[in-house]
Amino acid sequence: MRLERQAFEEVNVSGFSHIDQEVAFFTQIAALVRADDFVLDFGAGRGEFFYDEPSRYRLWLQNFRGRVAHVDGCDIDPAVLGNPTLDEAKLLEKGQPLPYEDERFDIVVSRYVFEHVSDPEWLARELLRVTKPGGWICALTPNKWGYVALASRLFPNRVHSRLLRSVQPHRKEEDVFPTAYKLNRPKDVRRFFSGGADVFHYTTSAVPSYHFGSYFVFRATLLLHRVLPPILDLVLGLFIRKHERSRDS
């Protein structure tokens, strides 16, 4: 946050920059949610933003509890059971169906989870199953061809925590998980979801997260982001709308 305050004066006003990628993503979702919606936070984890987010507005955008009818959350990590942003939390068993009835949710939200999925066919089938016709699956994930994802794939998962301690000093070790990068291109997402849904996407490179705590690296990375072609953008935003019944019949 200190580096952002130096680079973007507006951070001193609102707590976030005008190019904040999480604000942009969750603002899109805010335009979709209604007070009577049922929402699933897929891969909710411990709800780290509730504890670590300094901006009240960013916290409000990401926390759906109290804004909708009900918020369910699930994860393979037992930390999800203590997530304070959920009305109900469930622990997942790897490879097993999601513990929800068909067509329960109006909106599924998944923040930085798709990159960890090793079985994209299972994920697409299960998320589409629990989403209502016309409902949305909204995911924010690293772009497979962004430099962060490329660098991550150069090193085995077992050393990621050690590397991140230097590159991303504010990242907590309990928030680091093995990556697979099997659902991190629009082409791959359409391959698994398009049979039952329309897939919309965008890419962006916004505020640097990997900078060794150095202001020089932070500014240099900002400059790099301005000249990157879209295919090399860091982040992929996905909005997947399940077909209405009439289209599935």
N, C-alpha and C positions, 0 to 999 in steps of 0.2 A: 504493500500500500504506500510506503514511503516513496518508492520510485515513481509510482503512478501520480502521486501528488506533485512531484517535481516536473513530470512530463506533461501533465494535463491539469491546468488550473481549475477546471470545473470539478475535479475530484474533491477539492476543498469545499465545494458547495454541496454536492449531492452524495459523495462517497463512491462515485463511479464515473468513468469517462464517457464521452459521446460515442465511442466506438465499442463499448462493452459488449462482448458476444453473448454473455449470459442474459443481460438485460434485453437484447434484441430477440433472443430465442424465447424467453419467458413472456415477453410482451406479445408475441404472436399467439402463445397459448392463452394469455389473458383475454385475447379477443375471441377465443372459442368457448371458454368455460362459462357455465351458468350455475346459478345457486342450487339447482336441483340435480346437478351432475354427480355421478359416482366416478371417482378418479382412482387409478392404480398408479402408484409409484413403483415401477419395476426396477429392481436393483437399488432399493432405497438406502441400504447400508445403515450407518448410525445416524444419518441426517447431519452430516458434518457442517453444512452451511448454517444450521440452526445455532451451532456453537461458535463457528469461526467467521461468520459473515458480519463485517462492521457496518455495512450500509443497511439501514432499516428498510429502504425501498427494495433493494435486491432481496432481502430476507422475505419481505411480503410477497414479492413476485414468485419466489420459489416455494413458499409454504402455502399449500392449498387448504390446510385444515382451518375450518371456520368460514371458508369462502365458498365451499360446495357442500353437498349433502353428506358425503362420506368419502374418506381417503383411506384406501387400503395400501399396504406396502409389503413387498416381499423381497427376499434375498437369500442367497446361500450362506451369507455371513450372519452368525447368531447376534451380531450387534444390532441387527434390524429390530430385534424384540424390545430394545430400549429407545427406539427412534421417537422423539417427542412430536414429530410433525405428522404422525399417522393416527387415525382413529382405531385401526387394527393392523397388526403386523403378523406375518406368517413366514416361517422358515421353509425354504425350498429344498427339495431333494433333487440332486442333479439327475437330469434325464427323465424325471417324472412329470406328469401333467401339472400345470399350475393349479393350486388349490381353490379354484373359483369356478362357479357355474358358467355355462355358455352365455355370452352376450350380457355380461354384468356391467361393463364399464363404458361410459361415454367417452372418456379420455384416458389414455395410457401415456405416462410421462417416463422417459428414461434418460437420465443425464450421465454421460460418460460411462455407459455400460456395454453398448454394442461391440466395442473393441475387445471385450473380454469373452465374448460368446464363441464357444468352440463348435456348437451345433446350430448353425443359422436356420436350417430347415425346421428343427424343433421349435426354435424361437418364433419364427414367422407363423407356424401353425398354431401355436398356443396363444400368442398375442392376438391373432385374428379371431380365434375361437372365443376369447373372453371379451372382445370388443363388440359393442352394439353395431348393427348396420348403420352406416352413416357416421360412426364414431371415428375418433382420431387416435393414432399412435404417433407420439411426438418424441423424437430422439435427437440428442446432441452428442456427437462423437468425433474423435479425430479423423481427419481425412487420411486415407491410406497413403497418399502420395505427398503429404505434408512432411516437412523435415523432422518433426517430432516423431511421427509414426515410423518414418524411414530409419531414424537413429535407434528407436526402440527395437526394431526388428534386427538390428546389427548385433544386439547383445542378448544373451539368454535371460529369461525371466528372473532367474535366481539372483542376478546382480542389479536389477532395476532399483531396488530400494537404496542400495549403496550409491548408485549414480545420482539418483534424485536428491539425495541429501546435499550434494554439491550444486547441481544444476537448478533445482527448485527448492531453496532452503526452507520455505514455509510449509512444504508438503509433509504431512504426518505419515509415519511408516504404516499405521493401521489403515491408511487410505490407498495403499499401493497393492494392486492385484495383478495376476498373470494376464498377459494380453495374447490375442489370437489374430485380430484384424481380418476376420472373414466377412464382416458386414460393414465395411468402411469405404465402399465405392457406390455411387448411385446405381451402377450396373449390377452389382451384387445384390443390393437391396431390392431392385426391381425383379431380379431373377427369383427371389424367394417370396416376395409379397404381391407382385403384380397380378397373380391369378385371382386374388380376392380383394384387391385394393388399388387405388390410384396413389402413386408415389410422387411427391413434390419435394424438391431439395434446393439448397443453396450452399455455397461455400464462402468462408470468410477467414481472414487473418486479422485479428484485432489486437488486443492488448497482450504483449508477450508474457508468458508464464515461466519460461525457461531462460534464465538470465544470470545465474550464479550470484545473484544479489548485487550485481554491478550496474551502475547507472549507464556507463559507457556501452555495455553489452545490450542493455535495455533499449537505448536510443538507436544503436546500430540495427537491432532486430526490428524496431519500428520502421526504419528506413527500408529494410529488406522486405517487410510485409507490403509496402507500397508498390513494389515493382514485381512481386510474385505473380505469375499467371494463375488464373483460377484453379487449374488442375493441381497446382502445388500449394493451394491454400491449406491452412492448418486444420480448420474445423469444418465439419459437415453437419448441416442442420437438415433434419428429415421430418416431413409431415405426411403421414400415410393414412389415407381415408378409406375405411372399409366400405366396400360396395353396399348399396342398398339391396334389400332382398330381391327386388325385381331384376337386378342385374346378375344376381347369383343363380337365379332359377333357369 
